[in-house]
Amino acid sequence: MSIKVGFVSLGCPKNLLNTEVMIAKLVDHGMEIVAEEIDADVIVISTCAFIESAKNEAIENILDIAWLKKNRSLKGIVVTGCLPQRYKDEVLKELPEVNCILGTGSLDDICHAVEVAYEGESYSSFGDIDKQPLGGERIITTPDHFAYVQIAEGCDNCCTYCVIPSIRGRFRSRQMSDITEEVRNLASIGIKEICLVAQDTTRYGEDLYGTYALDSLISELSEIDGIEWIRVLYCYPDRITDGLIEEFKNNKKLVKYIDMPIQHINDGILKRMNRRDTSAGIKAIIKKLRDNVPGIVLRTTVIVGFPGEKAAEYNELRDFIKETRFERLGVFEYSREEGTPAFDFPGQVSENTKKKRCDELMSIQNRIHNEYNAGFVGKELKVICEGYDEVSECFYGRSYADAPDIDGKVYFSASRRVRPGEFVTVRIDEVLDYDLLGKLV
């Protein structure tokens, strides 16, 4: 009888891709993947540990699964990914319910770890994070029409608040031919939208080809029949080239949406963060994008409460957000992470101040977002259908302005059945918080 394995995947899309690779390895090994945790012999928890909230989520999930081990038929727990890579044997010491741990360089050991956990034994493995193979066979867990595609791993930017380089290793691009072959295979099974991800997508190719090659990669991928939308996440402002802007302007398959985390706008804070950007540089690239690509959606994230952020620095950020009016914005309170340079910086900001600043920015952005969404009323949008909502009795999907699992949705009524993955035209009638409501044209 084969071992039944359940999965819990936490964190970012890059972590989900690791999960999909591990699932494929287990299936090839003759194991059965089950959807319900209560049916599993062994559960694999793929974790994130980027900031305090992610660590807490990982630990809560481990403790929840541990209840099944104590009270039901679950035989073992395997924890993989960023949490064990960051804390290594502390996980087994502090969470005795866990049988096996695998670091981010040991995905290839997943079958052995599951077998050991099934027997109730303990095992840990921490391979070289700079040598973990990129890509590989995976079983897609996203909807049938959409998939993430990893184009690089690791990061060399060494922002002073970030643990990613120690968890994921040095920046490494995948060969363009390897990515192209994967996307052709995805198109052959019905995938219509791909989302390119890496810690820094705009640096793609520098280590392999001696130049930034994201624009060339996008051009290559857009030639693949069946792929209709290409979306790019995690772009660094200082590496957005004229060639990439030309792709956004002219490539009909590349959606006019760019995820470009800036983190702050004050030069002093940016320098303390060890960001390569300057205030002037960030403002210049925003203007260049908007001047050259009408209708482009700019998504960004900012951090409030970074050490040294006094009222003046915060007010500069607040005023910039008011003036720039990002179409999409996420705000994070600075998380003081051990093992990072910023942990010991003077000028730490109180938790109460961080929360007040975060709340204020989100309130400002909520008004900006509502006004932006109101601009769609009376217009027609191309929407990829994702399913049918029984409660609202509407179909729902996303427009070019909405990334999966991040942004809002478009709900629409239709006089006919619309299949998931089908592209349709929807006339927008009204705004519902972060979502839009309309009718099939």
N, C-alpha and C positions, 0 to 999 in steps of 0.2 A: 504493500500500500504506500502511495506517495505521500510525502509530507505536505500538509496544507499550510500555505503561507499567506498571511495578511500584511498589508502595508499601511503605514501612516506617513504621509509626506508633508513636511512642514517647510516654511520659508519660501524662498524665491523660485522663479522658473528654472534657474540653473540647478537647484536642488532636485526639482521634479525630474529634470533630464537624467540625473544620476539614479533616481528611483526607477525610471523606465529602463535604464541599462541593466540594473540589478534584477528587475523582473524578468527580462529576457534571458539572463544567465540562469536564473532558477528554473524557468520553463524548459530551457534547453537541457537542464540537468534532470528533468523528469518530475519536477515538483509542481504542485497545483496551486494556483493563485486564487484566493477566495476574496469575495467582496465584503463579507460580514466578519468583523473581528471575532465574534463569538464562535465562528466555525473553524477558526485557525488553530493549528498545532503550534505554530511559531509566528510571532508578529515582528516585523522589521519596522523600526521607527527611524526615518531619515530626518535628521534634525538641522536646525539653524541655531547659530550662537553669535550672531552679529552684534546684537545689543541686548540689554538686560531683559526687555520684554520678550525677545525671541528665546532666550535661555529659559525664562519662566514658563513659556508656552511648551517648550520641549520637556521640561521636568514634569509639568502637569500632565502631559500626554503619557509620559512613562508611568507615572503613578496611577493614572486611570487604567492603562493596560495591565499594570501589576495586579489590579483587582481581579481581572479575569484569570490570572495565573493562580491566585490564591483561592478563588471561589468557583472557578469553572474548569474547563479541561485544557486550558492553555499550558503548554509545556515549557516554552522558552521565549525570551525577549532578546532581540538583537538591536542595538542602537548604532546607527551609522552617521557619517557626515560631520558637520561642523562642531557639534557639542563634544564628542569624544576626541576629535582632532585638537580642539583647544584645551581640553581639560584632561585628556588621556586617562590614566588609571584612577583619577578622582571619581569618574563616573561609576566604576565598579565598586569603589570604596563607599561612596555616599549613597548609591542606589543599588543595594545588594539584590534587588529584584531582577536586575539586568544580568543576563548570562554572557553576552558577547558584545564587544565593541569593535568597530572598524573605522579608521580614520579616512580622510578624503583621498588618500593615496592607496587605499586597499579595497576598492570596489570589486576587484577580481576574486577576493576571498569570500564573497557573500555566500556561495553554496556551502563551503566548509563551515562557515559560522552558523548557518541555519541548521546543519546536521548536528553540530556540537550543542547548540541550544536545545534542539529536540531531545537530546539525551540528558538535558538538565545540567550540562557541564559548562565550564567557563573558557573563554578564548578572547584574545585581543590581538589586533594587527594594525601596524602603522607603517605603511609603505612610503616610499619617497613621493611627496606631493608634487614634485616637479617632473615625475616620470609616469604618473597615472595616464594611461592612453586616452586620447581625446576621441570623441565620437563613439562608434561601435554600434552593434545591433541593439535595438531597443523596442519595447512594446509600447505604443502610443497610448497614453491614458487620458489625453485631452479629447474633446469632441471630434467626431469623424472628419470634420472639415477644417480643423485647425491644429497646428503643431508649433512648438518652439524648436528652434534650431540653434545649437551652440556653435559659435564661430571662433571662440577663444576661451582660454581658462587662465586664472590667476591675475595678479595685478602687481605692478612695480611702482605705483604712484605714491604709496606710503603716506597717505593722509594721516595726520597726527592723532585722529580720533578713531582710526579704523584698524581692525584686526584681520581683515581679509588676506593680506599678503602672507601672514603666518598660518592661515588656515588653508588657503587655496594655492599658495606657491607663486612663483614668478609668472609673468605674462607669457603665454604661449598661444600662437595662432594655429588653427587647423589649416591644412592644405586646401586651397580653393577647389581643387579637383574632388577632394573628399566631401566637402560640403555640397558641391554641385551634384555629385552622385546621390547623396542622401536626399536632397530635395527632389531630384527626379523620381526616386523611389516613393517619396511621400506623395507626389503628384499622381503617381500610378495607382495609389490606393484611395484617391479621392480628396486628398488635402488641397484646399483652395487658398488658405491664408497661412503664411509662415511669419513667425516673429523671431527676428535675429537677436540673440542675447550673448553677452559676455560681461565681464566686470567693466570693460571699457571697449565698446564696439568700434569706436572711432580710431582706435590704435591698430585695428586689425591689419595684419600683413607686414607691419614694420619689421618684425623679427625674421620673417621669411623672405620678404621681397625688397627690403630696404626702403620701403615707402608705405605710406598709408594707402590701403587698397580696398577700403570698404566700398567706395564708389564702383570699382571694377567688379567686385563680388556681386553687388546688387545688379549691375548691368548684365552679368552672366546669368544670374538666377532668373532675371525677368524674361529670358529667352525660353524658359521651360514651360511647355504647354501644360495647362491645367492650373497653374499657380496664377491667381488673380490679384491677390494683395500681398505685399511685402511690407512688414512693419519693423522699425528699428528701435531698440531700447538701449538705455545706458550710454548715451553719447557725451563725451567731454567737450565743453565749449571751445577750448583752445585747439582742438584737433578736427574741427569741422572745416573741411577743405572746400575750395571753390568747386572741385569736381563732385563732391557729395551734394553741394547745393544745386548743381546742375541736374543731378539725378532727381532730386526732389522736385525740381521745376519741370523736367521734361519726361521722366519715366512714368508712364501711366499706371504701372503696377505698384510702384512705391507710393504708399499712402502718405498724404501730406500731414504727417504726425511725427514729431520728434521728441523723445524723452531725453532731456538734457539737464541732469542735476547740477545746480550751481552752488548749493549749500549756503552761500551768503553773498553779500554785495559789498561789504566794507573791506577795503584793502588790508587793513590791519588784521582783521579776523581771518581773511583768506590766507594771509601770510602765515599766521599762527596755525592754521589748518594744514599748511604745506600744500595748498592748492596751487596749481600752475597758472590759474586765471587771475586777472585783475578786474576791478570794477569796470574800467574803460573797455577792456577786451570783451567782457560779458555783454555789455550794452551794445558794442559794435556788432557782435555776431547775431544778437537778437534782431537788430535793425536790418542786417544783411539778409537774414532768413525771411523776415516779413516783407522786405522790399522786393525780393526775388521770387518768393513763393507765396502768392496771394492765397489766403485761406488756410495757411499752415497752422496746425495746432501745436502749441508749445507746452509741453508738460515739464515741470521741474520739481525739485524738492529743496527745501531749505532747513537748516538747523538753527534753533534758537537756544540761547543759554550756553553757548560755547564759552569756555574760560576767557575772561577778558571782555566779554560783551556787556558793556555798560549801556545806560539809557541811550546815549548818542549813537552807538553802533546799531542798537536795535532799531531806533527810530529811522536810521538810514535804510535799513532793510525793509521796514514797514512802508516807508514812503515809496521805495522802489517798487514794491509789489502793487501798491495802489496805482502807480503811474504806468507800469508795464502791462498790467492786466493779463497775466498768464491765463490761457484757456484752461489749463489743468495745473493744480498745485498741491503738493503734499508738504506738511509741516511736521518736523520731528523735534522733540525736546532732546537736547544733548544728553547722551548716555555715557557716563564716566566708566570706561572699560579698562580693567587692569591689563597691563602689558602694552598699553599704548602710551606714547609720549605725553599726550594731553592729560592723562590721568594725574600727573604731578604738576600740571601747569598752575601758577597762581591765578587768582581771580575767579575761582569756581563760583558759579551762579546758583542761588538757592532753588530748590525744587519748586517752591511756590512761585517764584519769579518766572521760571521756565514755563510753568503751566499757564500763567496769565498771558505771557507773550504768545504762546502757542494758540491759546483760545482766541486772542485778539486777531491774529493773522488768519485763522480759519474762518472767523466771522467776516473779515474783510473779503476773503476769497469766496465765501459762500455768496455774497452779493455779486461779485464779479462773475462767478460761474452762472448764476441765475440770469444775469443780463446777457451773457454770451448765449446761453441756451435759448433765451427768448428771441434771439435773432434768427433762429431756425424756423419759428412759427410762420406758416404759410409757404415754406419752401419744401422742395423735394430732396430726399436724401437716398443714396444707394445704401442698402442695409443687407448684411449677411444674416439670415435667419438662424437662430440658435435653438428654437424650440417653441413650445406652447405652454402658457401659464394657465393652469386650471382655475386658479383663484380669480384672476382678472379677466379670464376668458379672452385672452389676447395672445397673439404670437409675440415673440420678442427677439431682438438681435442687436447688432452693433453697427454704427456707422464708422467712417474712416476716423472720426474724432474720438473713438473709444477703444482703448486697448483691453484685451481680455483680462477679467478678474481685477481690473484696476479702476476703470472709469464706469460711466453709467451705461444704460441700455436704452434701446428704442422699442417701445411697445406699440403694436399696431393691430388693427382689426383687418380681416380679409374675408371675402366671400368664397374663397376656395382654400384648400389645404396647401400650406406652404411647407416644403420640406426643410429640415435642418441642413444648412450649408448652401441653400439656394439664395442667390442674390436677387433682391427685389427693390422696387422704388416705392418709398413711403412719403406721403405728404404729411408734414408735421402740423398738428392742430393745437397742441398745448404742452406746457412744461409741468412735470411732476417731480419736484425736488431736483435730484441729479439726473433724472430720466426724461425722455421725450415720449409723447403719445401722438399717434397718427393713424392714417388709413393707407392700405395698399392701393397704389395707383394702377 
